């Protein structure tokens, strides 16, 4: 049976542009990026020295210790962000299936968070191993991402365990490889188009500066200083334009989740696995 791609994409569009769908991702990523920016700005002089090769030349502990402190601050921050984003993704999958159950979706995702974490860790490890293969690692990693594209849908919608979700996602890919590739490609193209449109303001604002930097080919320290000068002189406008671009990224994220979920529901309904 043929997949109804127009229906999938149409529903994904109508679902993703609504603020109540993309706003949770936007708020999470905004808080995360602002915290990272705060850490970055507080350690800019140290980071400049690191880029310039300050560590290792004289064994300067005044550089090494703050650098390690910044790293150990960012790592747990990334872990918390990744966990929260996984929770949001699970909730959005449930909303993609039952759009009126917005409030219930948060509880459903919370109850399925452990299998989602385990399945994500397993696929990440498999993808890392596949990506390490010389020459063709990127292709192997890409195929692995197609194989396990629907693990979260299987966990949230069908209440499967982490291993069972891997098996079902692989079964869907094994029996419908062309359809999986098509939906992946369509979603990628549309998502990139959305991100590009929302990024036009920030690209237009800073294109000249980056072209100048690329043409002059400054040293690493000069590049860092140049970037920081631009950021400090245009902090308010940079943040505003960056948030506009971020909205486009979040809309594309929700669109991808909805499209994958619609595809999963069609495949499950038609027993194409």
N, C-alpha and C positions, 0 to 999 in steps of 0.2 A: 504494500500500500504506500502511496506517495505521502510525503510530509507536506503539511499545509504551511509553507514558509511565509506567505503574505499574512496569514492569520497570526503567526508567531511574532513577526516583526511589528505588526500593527498593534497588537496587545502590549508588546514591550514598550513601544513609543508612548502609548496612552498611559501606561503605568509609571514610567520613569520620570516624566516631566513634572509630576505632582510633588510639591515641596515636602509633604509628609512622608514621602518615600526616600528622597535623597537627603533631606535635612539631617537625620541622625548621623549619616556618614560624614556630612559636611562639618557638623559640630565636633565630632570625634577627631577628624583629621585636622581641623583648625586648631583645636587645643593642643594636639600632639605637635604640630608644626611650630606653633608659637613657643612651646616649651623647648623644642630643639633649637629654635632661633635664639631664645634667651640664653641657653647654654653656650651656643656658638658665639654670641656677642660678648659674653663674659670671659671667653677664652680666646678671643681673636688674636691677641698678640702671641699667645702660646702656639696657636695653630699656624700662624705665619712662620714662626721659627721651625715648627715641625716640617712644613712644606719646604722650607729652605734647607732642611737637613741638619737642624740644630741638635737633635738628639743623636748621639753616637759619635759626634765629633769631639765633644769634650766631656761626655757623660754627665751633662748638666742636670742635676736632680731638680733644680728649680723649674725645669721644663718638663721633665719626665713625670714627676708626681702629679702636677695639675692635669697633665694630659691623660694619665691613667684614671684620675678622679672623674674627668669628663666622660671618658669611655664607660666607666662603671656606673655612671649616672644614666647614660643614654641606653645601655643594654636593657636594664629592667623596664625602662620607659617603653622601649620597642616591644618587649614581651607583653606588657599590659595593653598596649595599643593593638597588637596582633590578636590577642584574646578577645578584646572588646569588639574588634572588627569582625571576628569570626561569629560572635554572638549576634551582631547586627545582620550579618549575611544569613544566618539561620532564620532569624525573624523575617527577613525579606523574602526568603524562599516560602515560608508559610503564608505570608501576605500575597505572594504571587499566585498561590493556589486558592486561598480564601481571602479576598481583598477586604472584606468587611471585618475580619478578625485581627485588626491591628493590635489591639491591647493584648489579646490572647497570644499573639505571635511571640512576644517577648518571653513569656513563660514557657512556651513550647521549645523555643531555641535554648533557653537556659537548661531545660530538662535533657536536651540532646547534646549539650556542650562537650561532655567527655568523649563520646564516640566521634564527634566532629574533630576534636583535638587530636585524638589517636589516628584517625584516618588521614588528617592533614600532615601529621608527622611522618607517617608511613610513606605517603606519596612524595613528600619532600625528600626523604632519604632515597627513595627509588629514583626520583628525578635527578638528584645530585649524582648518584652512581652512574646513571645513564649518560648524564651530561659530561662526565669525566672521560668518556671514551674518546680517544684521539680522533681528530678530523671530523667524525660524524656525531660527536656528542651533542651538538646543538639540535640535530635532527632527531636523535633518539629521545632527547628531553622533550621535544615538541610532540612527538608521537605519544609519549607517556602522559603528557598533559591532556591529549585527546582521550586516551584510554580511561583516565580517571576524572573526566570532566564533570561527572554527575554524582560523585560520592556524597556531597552534602545534600543534594535533593533526595537521594535514597535514604539517608539518615533521618532527615526532617519529615519527609512525606510518608515514607513507608516504615519508619521506625526501625530501621535495620541497624545492626551493629557495625563497627568500623570495618571488620574483615568482610562481612556480607555486602556492605556498600561498595567495597572495592571490586568484589566479584560481579555485582550487578552492573556497575558502571563499565567494567571491562566487557561484559556480555553485550551491552548495548553497542559499544564501539565495534566489537568483533563481528556483529551481525549487520551493523549499519555504518560502516566506515566512511562511505561517501557522504551520507547525510550528516554525520557528525562533523566532517571536514567542512561541509557547506555552511552549517549553522555557525561554526567557529569563525570561518572567513567573513561571513556577512556581519556578524557581531563586531569583529575586529575593525572592519572597514567603517561601519557606522559609528562605532565608538571613537575611532581616530578622527572622523569628520566632526563629531560633536566637540571633542577636546580642542581641535584646531580652531573652530569657530569661537569658542569661549576664550581661547588664548590669543586671539588677534590683538586685543588691546595691549596686553603686556608685551607681545612681540613687537608691535608698532612702536611702543614707548622706548624699548631698550635695544632694538635691532642695530641702530647706528653705533651705540657704544660697544657692543660685542663685535661688530664688524671691524671697528677701529682696533680693538684689542687683538683680533685674529690677524689683522694685516701687519701690525707692528711686532707680533710674536714676542711679547715680553717674557722675562724670566718668571719662575713660579712665584717668587715673593712679590714681584711687581704686579702679577695677575691678581694675587690675593688682595693686595692693597687697592688695586683698581676696582675690584668687585666690591670691596668694603666701602670705598669712597662713594660708589654709585648707590649702594644700599643706604648708607647713612644720610646722603644728601636727598634721597627720594624715598625715605622710609614709609611715609604715609601712603603715597601713591603706589609704591611697590606692593605694600600689603593689600591695598584695595584691588589692584589689578590682579594680584596673585589669588585673592579670594574669588574673583570672577572666574579665573581659569579653573580653580578648584571646584566650583559649582559644575562646570562642564565635565570634569573628571568623575564627580559623584553621580551625575545623571547617567553617564556612560556605564558606570559600575552597576547601577540599579537596572539599567537596560539589559546588560549582559546577564545578570541574575535572573531577571524575568524571562528573557529569551531562552536561556538554558532550562529553566523550570517548565516553560510551555512545551519545549521540545521533549523533555523527560515525560511530561504528562501524556503527550501524544503517543510516544513510543510505548509507554506502559498501557495505555488504553488499547492500542492496536496489537499489544503483545509482541512487539518487534525486538525481543531480546531473549 
